[in-house]
Amino acid sequence: MKMSKEKQEITFPLSEAISFAVESIRRRFSRALITVISIVLGIAFLSALLTITRIVSALSGGLSQTSQGPPLYQIWMAAIALLVCGVGIINSMLMSVTERYKEIGTLKTLGAEEIHILELFLIEGALMGLIGGIVGAFGGWLVAFIMYYVQSSSPQLVLQASLSSIDIVGISIVLSVILSLVSSMVPAYMASKLNPVEALRYEV
């Protein structure tokens, strides 16, 4: 954290904010790992579901029919999985805020503003979403491909449909990051509004 002599305002470079977030994840690795696993499972389910829809559509009548989409009940299942994932992220971030009261108080005492604290927690949530999204998206896509490739009588068609579905991986990763950011907003806002004096007095 640096103070500009001309404008007398605190600057918080993005690189430092990312370093703070990474260090926080490292120090709370067990809880962060549980959160990431929940993201992986939710995103993997979504990625596999969308990929399977593409493959089945291709096997049943060609790649031109891929716009049909998954059945409604599967969409609901994916939505519920993502909702549970979001609740898990919120719970993890709230616990992180509680454990870091004194750290937040110290940063505010040193001149950190509300926007800086908000930024720290949002970056932490986004990093977990990115890691979980990458693993889950590729994992779900790979499971769907292997499952149909092994048992299909037209493995080449399955391969073609799977490769044409690689965009689902990117969509799933983006969705994971967005979900993590949205889920982290309330805890991040609460952290940014903490009174530094009360935060420094707080005992976990």
Backbone torsions as a table, in degrees:
resi	resn	phi	psi	omega
1	MET	NA	127.8	-174.8
2	LYS	-125.4	150.7	178.5
3	MET	-113.0	125.3	178.1
4	SER	-74.9	128.5	-178.0
5	LYS	-71.2	-31.7	-176.8
6	GLU	-75.8	-48.0	-175.1
7	LYS	-96.6	-8.8	-179.5
8	GLN	52.6	47.3	177.7
9	GLU	-132.2	152.0	-178.0
10	ILE	-79.1	132.4	173.4
11	THR	-115.6	142.4	-177.2
12	PHE	-130.5	91.7	-177.4
13	PRO	-56.4	146.5	-179.4
14	LEU	-60.0	-36.3	-179.9
15	SER	-61.7	-39.2	178.7
16	GLU	-69.5	-39.0	179.1
17	ALA	-62.8	-41.4	178.4
18	ILE	-65.3	-40.6	178.4
19	SER	-61.6	-42.5	176.8
20	PHE	-60.0	-45.4	-177.7
21	ALA	-64.7	-43.2	179.3
22	VAL	-63.3	-41.7	179.4
23	GLU	-64.5	-38.9	178.1
24	SER	-63.6	-42.4	177.8
25	ILE	-63.8	-40.2	-179.3
26	ARG	-64.8	-41.4	-178.1
27	ARG	-72.6	-24.1	178.2
28	ARG	-117.3	48.3	-170.6
29	PHE	-61.7	-42.6	-176.4
30	SER	-60.9	-48.2	-179.8
31	ARG	-69.0	-38.8	178.1
32	ALA	-63.3	-37.8	179.5
33	LEU	-64.1	-41.5	177.8
34	ILE	-62.4	-41.8	178.5
35	THR	-63.4	-44.9	179.6
36	VAL	-63.1	-39.3	179.4
37	ILE	-63.1	-40.0	178.2
38	SER	-64.1	-37.5	176.8
39	ILE	-66.6	-43.2	179.3
40	VAL	-57.4	-47.3	-177.6
41	LEU	-64.4	-44.6	-179.9
42	GLY	-64.5	-46.2	-178.6
43	ILE	-70.9	-36.3	177.8
44	ALA	-62.0	-41.4	178.6
45	PHE	-62.4	-45.1	179.5
46	LEU	-64.2	-46.7	-179.1
47	SER	-61.8	-44.5	179.4
48	ALA	-64.4	-41.3	-179.3
49	LEU	-61.0	-47.4	-179.1
50	LEU	-68.5	-37.8	179.1
51	THR	-67.2	-42.8	178.1
52	ILE	-60.3	-39.7	178.3
53	THR	-60.4	-42.4	178.0
54	ARG	-63.8	-44.9	-177.0
55	ILE	-65.5	-47.1	-179.8
56	VAL	-61.4	-41.4	178.7
57	SER	-62.3	-40.7	179.0
58	ALA	-66.5	-41.9	-179.0
59	LEU	-68.4	-28.8	-176.4
60	SER	-91.0	-7.7	179.2
61	GLY	175.1	16.1	176.4
62	GLY	103.6	158.7	-176.6
63	LEU	-65.4	-16.7	-178.3
64	SER	-70.4	-13.4	-177.1
65	GLN	-99.1	13.4	-175.8
66	THR	-69.4	-6.7	-177.8
67	SER	-83.7	-0.1	-176.0
68	GLN	-66.4	-37.1	178.1
69	GLY	82.5	164.2	-178.8
70	PRO	-74.4	159.4	176.4
71	PRO	-60.3	156.9	-176.1
72	LEU	-60.7	-39.6	-177.6
73	TYR	-65.5	-32.6	178.0
74	GLN	-71.3	-35.3	176.2
75	ILE	-62.9	-41.9	178.0
76	TRP	-63.8	-40.6	178.7
77	MET	-62.1	-43.0	178.8
78	ALA	-65.2	-40.4	180.0
79	ALA	-63.1	-42.4	179.2
80	ILE	-64.9	-41.3	178.9
81	ALA	-61.1	-42.5	179.4
82	LEU	-69.3	-34.5	178.1
83	LEU	-64.9	-45.4	177.1
84	VAL	-61.0	-40.5	177.8
85	CYS	-60.6	-44.7	179.6
86	GLY	-62.7	-40.6	178.3
87	VAL	-64.1	-39.4	177.5
88	GLY	-62.1	-40.1	178.4
89	ILE	-65.1	-44.6	179.3
90	ILE	-59.3	-46.2	-179.7
91	ASN	-60.8	-44.4	-179.7
92	SER	-63.4	-42.6	-178.4
93	MET	-70.5	-35.4	176.7
94	LEU	-63.6	-41.3	177.1
95	MET	-64.6	-37.4	178.4
96	SER	-63.6	-40.4	178.0
97	VAL	-62.8	-45.6	-179.3
98	THR	-60.5	-42.2	-177.9
99	GLU	-72.3	-18.0	-172.9
100	ARG	-112.3	22.4	-179.9
101	TYR	-54.0	-49.5	-177.2
102	LYS	-66.9	-36.9	177.5
103	GLU	-63.2	-42.1	178.6
104	ILE	-65.5	-42.6	178.2
105	GLY	-61.2	-41.3	179.0
106	THR	-63.9	-44.5	179.8
107	LEU	-62.0	-40.4	179.3
108	LYS	-69.0	-36.0	177.2
109	THR	-63.5	-34.9	179.8
110	LEU	-78.7	-4.8	175.2
111	GLY	116.5	0.7	179.2
112	ALA	-64.8	139.1	179.5
113	GLU	-96.2	172.0	-178.5
114	GLU	-59.0	-38.6	-178.2
115	ILE	-64.5	-31.9	179.3
116	HIS	-69.4	-42.9	178.1
117	ILE	-65.0	-42.6	178.1
118	LEU	-58.7	-43.9	-179.7
119	GLU	-61.4	-41.5	-178.8
120	LEU	-58.9	-48.6	-176.3
121	PHE	-73.1	-34.2	177.5
122	LEU	-67.3	-38.8	177.5
123	ILE	-65.5	-41.1	178.3
124	GLU	-60.4	-45.2	178.3
125	GLY	-64.2	-41.4	-179.7
126	ALA	-64.7	-38.0	178.7
127	LEU	-63.7	-44.1	177.5
128	MET	-64.4	-38.3	177.7
129	GLY	-66.0	-37.8	179.7
130	LEU	-67.1	-46.4	179.8
131	ILE	-63.3	-49.4	179.5
132	GLY	-63.4	-36.6	-179.7
133	GLY	-67.2	-43.4	-179.9
134	ILE	-62.4	-49.5	-179.1
135	VAL	-65.2	-45.8	-177.9
136	GLY	-67.1	-42.3	-177.8
137	ALA	-65.4	-48.3	178.6
138	PHE	-67.9	-37.6	179.1
139	GLY	-63.8	-46.5	179.0
140	GLY	-63.6	-43.0	178.7
141	TRP	-62.7	-42.7	-178.0
142	LEU	-67.0	-41.4	179.1
143	VAL	-62.4	-44.7	179.3
144	ALA	-62.1	-43.2	179.9
145	PHE	-63.3	-50.1	-178.0
146	ILE	-62.5	-42.2	-177.5
147	MET	-59.3	-44.7	-178.7
148	TYR	-83.3	-30.4	-179.5
149	TYR	-66.0	-40.2	-177.5
150	VAL	-69.3	-39.8	-173.3
151	GLN	-100.0	-4.3	-177.2
152	SER	-83.8	149.0	175.4
153	SER	-86.3	-6.0	178.6
154	SER	-127.6	68.0	-176.0
155	PRO	-59.9	-32.4	179.7
156	GLN	-65.4	-39.1	178.5
157	LEU	-67.7	-37.6	177.1
158	VAL	-63.9	-42.9	178.6
159	LEU	-61.7	-44.7	-179.8
160	GLN	-62.8	-44.3	-179.8
161	ALA	-65.7	-38.0	-179.5
162	SER	-66.8	-43.6	178.9
163	LEU	-65.0	-34.6	177.8
164	SER	-73.2	-11.8	-179.1
165	SER	-98.8	8.0	-177.1
166	ILE	-63.2	-21.6	176.9
167	ASP	-64.3	-25.0	178.5
168	ILE	-62.2	-34.4	178.5
169	VAL	-60.7	-48.2	179.1
170	GLY	-62.3	-42.6	178.9
171	ILE	-61.9	-42.0	-178.9
172	SER	-65.4	-39.3	178.7
173	ILE	-65.0	-45.1	178.7
174	VAL	-61.6	-43.4	179.0
175	LEU	-62.4	-38.3	179.0
176	SER	-63.1	-44.6	179.2
177	VAL	-65.0	-43.1	179.4
178	ILE	-62.7	-45.4	178.9
179	LEU	-59.3	-42.6	-179.4
180	SER	-67.1	-40.2	178.7
181	LEU	-65.0	-45.9	179.9
182	VAL	-62.5	-43.0	-179.0
183	SER	-67.9	-25.6	-177.7
184	SER	-88.0	-9.0	-172.9
185	MET	-63.9	-47.1	-178.2
186	VAL	-65.2	-50.4	176.3
187	PRO	-58.3	-40.3	-179.7
188	ALA	-64.5	-40.1	178.7
189	TYR	-64.8	-42.6	178.4
190	MET	-61.2	-41.2	179.5
191	ALA	-64.8	-39.8	-177.1
192	SER	-68.5	-23.7	-176.9
193	LYS	-93.7	0.9	-179.1
194	LEU	-63.7	139.1	174.5
195	ASN	-77.1	123.1	-175.8
196	PRO	-58.5	-36.7	-179.7
197	VAL	-66.3	-46.3	179.9
198	GLU	-66.9	-37.3	-179.6
199	ALA	-64.0	-39.4	-179.6
200	LEU	-70.6	-26.2	179.3
201	ARG	-83.4	-15.5	-172.7
202	TYR	-67.6	135.7	175.8
203	GLU	-112.8	125.3	180.0
204	VAL	-71.6	NA	NA
